[in-house]
Amino acid sequence: MGKSIALIGGTGAMGRGLAYRWVRAGRTLVLGSRDPEKAAAAAADLRGRVPGARVEGVSNADAAAADVIVLTVPYAHHAATLREIAGHLEGKVVIDTTVPLDPADAGRVSLPAGTGAALEAQEILGQSAHVVAAFQNVAAALLDDDGPIDCDILVSADRSDAAAVAVDLAVAAGMRAWHVGPLVNTVAAEALTPALISVNERYGTPHAGVRITPGEPPRTPGSQAPDRVEMVALKGLPEVVPGQDLATLILQAADRQHVPLLDDDILVLAQKIVSKAEDRVVRLADVTPSPEARERGTRLGKDPALVQLILDESREVVRERGELIIVEHRLGFVMANAGIDQSNARPGHAILLPVDPDASARALAAELERRTGRRRLGVIISDSIGRAWRNGTVGHAIGVAGLRALFDLRRTRDMAGREMQITEVGLADEIAAGASALMGQGSEAKPLVLVRGFRGIHDDESGVGSLLRPREMDLFR
């Protein structure tokens, strides 16, 4: 069994949040409080929330007998609490989460002159305890919840082995942690908390945090595949209408979420918003069905006007099943119902694919580069398409600009040194599928995803055509 962890002041919001995360991770905890009955009640509550939780509640002095001490008291009680338990802390790691805040203005930095809370803790305890500063920049409400935490932990400590204890606990709580230098650097982390509170108040963000960005995204040597990719759904787009300037909508959405475009970013757009902006919406009452459309509609139970649109948008009908008409679209895609959809369209209307999705993507990428000054921006227009032999639709690229859609790995070497003979990677489709998972397929209203992390894949000449298998190589038709 691992070391026991004591949360001094463990009945407060920060203590409860950390305790919840750590008992879920299987750690043994002791909650300390000036009121032992309150600590016992908090421990009982945790055992109710997390069956099998190893946690008990005692006084602060009794809790200090644990192996690792985590101080989660308000700054007003900080010094007094440390003096109360100082005799129990010799040789132990003491993780201090305390931030001095001005009660009258929590959004203004209010550190003790020339020092910080954790430095004061080290002064009170002397060199017999190993003080570590951590967890000052994460909201207690996020900790006391089941969701993921998009926040890094800054760990300041004079000893690397003591810092490692805090890093381990941060990882157990579901976060990344970074040893950012000696204990004196706690001043920077403690001063960040009022700044984050100010951000919350000014911009209406619920729980702003800190993320360390290591600059150049790491990539396996010799590969175009990054080791880390970030995808962000840019929300809040209005209902798109014909003639809408998509570049403006994208930049406004990025600005609202404080995610400015960077070089090599890729924007993935759901096909429907592009089609709506290009007025590819048809009123079914305006369509005159041909005899063939009427016959197929009657046989398949489909609106003959919709069948006519499918025929008009297709080169040939490949298969029929139930209400599905599998066609080769005029753009070369083999897909159901020519990609024509009535979901998220006005009643009695249908949405067609863009006339030239590659051209739409190129124009949008060029306009975004012109307005932002960024370079090598990519645009993918995606649609959800079913696949042979597999259930479920998956996002596919139907328009590509600014990135190589297909990577031919034939004649390159695998890990064993063998020359690969067949492998081609449909990178644009892979990115579209990942972005589609963020967009959702129903009422999520997230038709725009920013993808960041790919480099070295820019291609001004690429398009979706390289992803389409020539008919003479199609074994299924």
NORDABEL-V564681 format. One record per residue. N is the residue number from 1. RES is the residue in one letter. SS is DSSP state (H for helix, E for strand, C for the rest). BURIAL is + if it has 24 or more other ideal C-beta (glycine too) atoms within 12 Angstrom, else -. D_CENTER is the distance of its C-alpha to the mean C-alpha in Angstrom with 1 decimal. Layout:
# NORDABEL-V564681
N,RES,SS,BURIAL,D_CENTER
N,RES,SS,BURIAL,D_CENTER
This chain:
# NORDABEL-V564681
1,M,C,-,33.8
2,G,C,-,31.8
3,K,C,-,32.7
4,S,C,+,32.9
5,I,E,+,30.8
6,A,E,+,32.3
7,L,E,+,30.5
8,I,E,+,33.1
9,G,C,+,32.6
10,G,C,+,30.4
11,T,C,+,31.2
12,G,C,+,29.3
13,A,H,+,25.8
14,M,H,+,24.4
15,G,H,+,26.6
16,R,H,+,25.7
17,G,H,+,22.0
18,L,H,+,22.3
19,A,H,+,25.0
20,Y,H,+,22.9
21,R,H,+,20.2
22,W,H,+,22.9
23,V,H,+,25.2
24,R,H,+,22.4
25,A,C,+,22.2
26,G,C,-,26.0
27,R,C,+,27.2
28,T,C,+,30.6
29,L,E,+,30.7
30,V,E,+,33.4
31,L,E,+,32.9
32,G,E,+,35.4
33,S,E,+,36.7
34,R,C,+,39.9
35,D,C,-,40.5
36,P,H,-,40.5
37,E,H,-,40.7
38,K,H,+,37.5
39,A,H,+,35.8
40,A,H,+,37.3
41,A,H,-,36.0
42,A,H,+,32.4
43,A,H,+,32.7
44,A,H,-,34.0
45,D,H,-,31.2
46,L,H,+,28.7
47,R,H,-,30.9
48,G,H,-,30.7
49,R,H,-,26.9
50,V,C,+,26.5
51,P,C,-,29.5
52,G,C,-,31.0
53,A,C,+,29.6
54,R,C,+,31.9
55,V,E,+,32.3
56,E,E,+,35.3
57,G,E,+,36.2
58,V,E,+,39.0
59,S,E,+,40.3
60,N,H,+,38.6
61,A,H,+,41.6
62,D,H,+,41.3
63,A,H,+,37.6
64,A,C,+,38.2
65,A,C,+,39.8
66,A,C,+,36.5
67,D,C,+,35.4
68,V,E,+,32.4
69,I,E,+,32.4
70,V,E,+,29.4
71,L,E,+,30.7
72,T,C,+,28.9
73,V,C,+,31.7
74,P,C,+,31.9
75,Y,H,+,33.4
76,A,H,-,36.6
77,H,H,-,37.3
78,H,H,+,35.8
79,A,H,+,39.1
80,A,H,-,41.2
81,T,H,+,38.9
82,L,H,+,38.9
83,R,H,-,42.7
84,E,H,+,43.1
85,I,H,+,41.3
86,A,H,+,42.0
87,G,H,-,44.8
88,H,H,+,42.4
89,L,C,+,39.8
90,E,C,-,41.9
91,G,C,-,40.0
92,K,C,+,36.8
93,V,E,+,33.2
94,V,E,+,32.5
95,I,E,+,28.9
96,D,E,+,29.1
97,T,C,+,26.2
98,T,C,+,28.5
99,V,C,+,28.0
100,P,C,+,31.1
101,L,E,+,30.4
102,D,C,-,33.0
103,P,C,-,33.6
104,A,C,-,34.7
105,D,C,-,31.7
106,A,C,-,28.7
107,G,C,-,26.9
108,R,C,-,29.6
109,V,E,+,29.8
110,S,C,-,32.6
111,L,C,+,33.1
112,P,C,+,36.5
113,A,C,-,38.6
114,G,C,-,37.7
115,T,C,-,35.7
116,G,C,+,32.8
117,A,H,+,32.6
118,A,H,+,32.0
119,L,H,+,34.8
120,E,H,+,37.0
121,A,H,+,36.2
122,Q,H,+,37.3
123,E,H,+,40.4
124,I,H,+,41.3
125,L,H,+,40.8
126,G,H,-,42.3
127,Q,H,-,41.5
128,S,H,-,42.1
129,A,C,+,38.4
130,H,E,+,35.3
131,V,E,+,33.1
132,V,E,+,29.4
133,A,E,+,27.2
134,A,C,+,23.6
135,F,C,+,21.1
136,Q,C,+,22.3
137,N,C,+,19.0
138,V,C,+,17.1
139,A,C,+,18.0
140,A,H,+,20.3
141,A,H,-,19.0
142,L,H,+,15.5
143,L,H,+,17.5
144,D,C,+,19.7
145,D,C,-,17.2
146,D,C,-,15.8
147,G,C,-,12.1
148,P,C,-,9.5
149,I,C,+,10.1
150,D,C,-,7.9
151,C,C,+,11.4
152,D,E,+,13.8
153,I,E,+,17.4
154,L,E,+,20.3
155,V,E,+,23.3
156,S,E,+,26.8
157,A,E,+,29.7
158,D,C,+,33.0
159,R,C,+,33.0
160,S,H,-,30.4
161,D,H,-,31.3
162,A,H,+,30.6
163,A,H,+,27.3
164,A,H,-,26.4
165,V,H,+,27.0
166,A,H,+,24.5
167,V,H,+,21.8
168,D,H,+,22.6
169,L,H,+,22.2
170,A,H,+,18.9
171,V,H,-,17.6
172,A,H,+,19.4
173,A,C,+,17.6
174,G,C,+,14.2
175,M,C,+,13.4
176,R,E,+,14.3
177,A,E,+,17.6
178,W,E,+,19.7
179,H,E,+,23.5
180,V,C,+,24.1
181,G,C,-,27.9
182,P,C,+,30.9
183,L,H,+,31.2
184,V,H,-,32.3
185,N,H,+,28.8
186,T,H,+,27.9
187,V,H,+,29.3
188,A,H,+,26.4
189,A,H,+,23.8
190,E,H,+,26.0
191,A,H,+,26.5
192,L,H,+,22.7
193,T,H,+,22.6
194,P,H,+,24.9
195,A,H,+,23.0
196,L,H,+,19.7
197,I,H,+,21.9
198,S,H,-,23.2
199,V,H,-,19.9
200,N,H,-,19.2
201,E,H,-,22.6
202,R,H,-,22.7
203,Y,H,-,19.5
204,G,C,-,19.0
205,T,C,-,15.7
206,P,C,-,15.9
207,H,C,+,15.1
208,A,C,+,14.4
209,G,C,+,14.0
210,V,C,+,14.4
211,R,C,-,12.4
212,I,C,-,14.7
213,T,C,-,14.2
214,P,C,-,16.9
215,G,C,-,17.8
216,E,C,-,18.6
217,P,C,+,15.8
218,P,C,-,17.8
219,R,E,-,19.3
220,T,C,-,21.8
221,P,C,-,25.2
222,G,C,-,26.7
223,S,C,-,23.7
224,Q,C,+,21.5
225,A,C,-,18.6
226,P,E,+,16.2
227,D,C,-,15.3
228,R,C,-,11.7
229,V,C,+,9.5
230,E,E,+,6.4
231,M,E,+,5.6
232,V,E,+,5.6
233,A,E,+,7.9
234,L,C,+,10.9
235,K,C,+,12.8
236,G,C,-,16.4
237,L,C,+,18.3
238,P,C,-,21.8
239,E,C,-,23.8
240,V,C,+,24.6
241,V,C,-,28.4
242,P,C,-,30.7
243,G,C,-,30.9
244,Q,C,-,27.6
245,D,C,-,26.4
246,L,H,+,22.9
247,A,H,+,22.5
248,T,H,-,23.1
249,L,H,+,20.7
250,I,H,+,17.9
251,L,H,+,18.9
252,Q,H,-,19.3
253,A,H,+,15.9
254,A,H,+,14.4
255,D,H,-,17.0
256,R,H,-,16.2
257,Q,C,+,12.7
258,H,C,-,14.1
259,V,C,+,12.4
260,P,C,-,15.6
261,L,C,+,16.0
262,L,C,+,16.9
263,D,C,-,19.3
264,D,C,+,18.1
265,D,C,+,15.1
266,I,E,+,14.9
267,L,E,+,14.8
268,V,E,+,14.7
269,L,E,+,16.8
270,A,E,+,18.0
271,Q,H,+,21.7
272,K,H,+,22.9
273,I,H,+,22.1
274,V,H,+,23.8
275,S,H,+,26.7
276,K,H,+,27.1
277,A,H,+,27.2
278,E,C,+,29.8
279,D,C,-,31.8
280,R,C,+,31.5
281,V,E,+,32.1
282,V,E,+,35.5
283,R,E,-,37.6
284,L,H,+,39.0
285,A,H,-,42.3
286,D,H,-,42.9
287,V,C,+,42.8
288,T,C,-,46.1
289,P,C,+,45.7
290,S,C,-,48.0
291,P,H,-,50.1
292,E,H,-,47.7
293,A,H,+,44.8
294,R,H,-,46.9
295,E,H,-,48.0
296,R,H,+,44.5
297,G,H,+,43.2
298,T,H,-,46.0
299,R,H,-,45.5
300,L,H,+,41.8
301,G,C,-,41.6
302,K,C,+,39.6
303,D,C,+,40.4
304,P,H,+,42.7
305,A,H,+,41.2
306,L,H,+,37.8
307,V,H,+,39.5
308,Q,H,+,41.2
309,L,H,+,38.0
310,I,H,+,36.6
311,L,H,+,39.9
312,D,H,+,39.9
313,E,C,+,36.4
314,S,E,+,37.4
315,R,E,-,39.6
316,E,E,-,40.5
317,V,E,+,39.9
318,V,E,+,38.8
319,R,E,-,38.7
320,E,E,-,38.9
321,R,E,-,37.8
322,G,C,-,38.0
323,E,C,-,36.6
324,L,E,-,34.7
325,I,E,+,36.2
326,I,E,+,34.7
327,V,E,+,35.6
328,E,E,+,35.3
329,H,E,+,33.8
330,R,C,+,35.7
331,L,C,+,32.8
332,G,C,+,33.2
333,F,C,+,30.4
334,V,E,+,31.6
335,M,E,+,29.9
336,A,E,+,30.8
337,N,H,+,32.6
338,A,H,+,32.1
339,G,H,+,28.5
340,I,C,+,30.2
341,D,E,+,28.3
342,Q,C,+,29.4
343,S,C,-,26.3
344,N,C,+,25.0
345,A,C,+,28.4
346,R,C,-,31.3
347,P,C,-,33.9
348,G,C,-,36.3
349,H,E,+,34.1
350,A,E,+,32.2
351,I,E,+,29.6
352,L,C,+,30.5
353,L,C,+,28.5
354,P,C,+,28.8
355,V,C,-,32.2
356,D,C,+,30.7
357,P,H,+,26.9
358,D,H,+,27.2
359,A,H,-,29.3
360,S,H,+,26.8
361,A,H,+,24.0
362,R,H,+,26.4
363,A,H,+,27.5
364,L,H,+,24.1
365,A,H,+,23.0
366,A,H,-,26.4
367,E,H,+,26.1
368,L,H,+,22.7
369,E,H,+,24.2
370,R,H,-,27.3
371,R,H,-,25.8
372,T,H,+,23.4
373,G,C,-,25.4
374,R,C,+,22.5
375,R,C,-,23.5
376,R,C,+,22.5
377,L,C,+,20.0
378,G,E,+,19.3
379,V,E,+,19.2
380,I,E,+,18.8
381,I,E,+,20.1
382,S,E,+,19.1
383,D,E,+,20.9
384,S,E,+,20.7
385,I,E,+,23.7
386,G,E,-,25.4
387,R,E,-,26.5
388,A,C,-,29.9
389,W,C,-,30.2
390,R,E,-,26.8
391,N,E,-,25.9
392,G,E,-,22.9
393,T,E,+,21.7
394,V,E,+,19.1
395,G,E,+,17.7
396,H,E,+,20.2
397,A,E,+,20.9
398,I,E,+,24.0
399,G,E,+,24.0
400,V,E,+,23.0
401,A,E,+,23.7
402,G,C,+,23.2
403,L,C,+,22.1
404,R,C,+,24.0
405,A,C,+,23.3
406,L,C,+,25.3
407,F,E,+,25.8
408,D,E,-,29.2
409,L,C,-,29.3
410,R,C,-,32.9
411,R,C,-,35.3
412,T,C,-,32.6
413,R,E,-,32.9
414,D,C,-,30.9
415,M,C,-,30.6
416,A,C,-,34.2
417,G,C,-,35.5
418,R,C,-,36.2
419,E,E,-,36.0
420,M,C,-,33.6
421,Q,C,-,35.4
422,I,C,-,33.1
423,T,C,-,29.4
424,E,E,-,27.8
425,V,E,+,24.0
426,G,C,+,22.7
427,L,H,+,19.8
428,A,H,+,19.3
429,D,H,+,19.2
430,E,H,+,16.7
431,I,H,+,14.3
432,A,H,+,15.3
433,A,H,+,14.8
434,G,H,+,11.2
435,A,H,+,10.6
436,S,H,+,13.0
437,A,H,+,11.1
438,L,H,+,8.6
439,M,H,+,11.9
440,G,C,-,13.9
441,Q,C,-,17.7
442,G,C,-,19.3
443,S,C,-,19.2
444,E,C,-,15.5
445,A,C,-,16.4
446,K,C,+,13.2
447,P,C,+,15.2
448,L,E,+,13.4
449,V,E,+,10.3
450,L,E,+,10.2
451,V,E,+,10.1
452,R,E,+,10.9
453,G,C,+,12.7
454,F,C,+,15.6
455,R,C,+,19.0
456,G,C,+,22.5
457,I,C,+,22.0
458,H,C,+,23.4
459,D,C,+,26.3
460,D,C,-,28.1
461,E,C,-,30.2
462,S,C,+,27.7
463,G,C,+,27.2
464,V,H,+,26.5
465,G,H,-,30.1
466,S,H,+,29.5
467,L,H,+,27.4
468,L,C,+,30.3
469,R,C,-,32.8
470,P,C,-,36.4
471,R,H,-,38.4
472,E,H,-,40.9
473,M,H,-,38.2
474,D,C,-,36.9
475,L,C,-,38.2
476,F,C,-,37.3
477,R,C,-,39.4
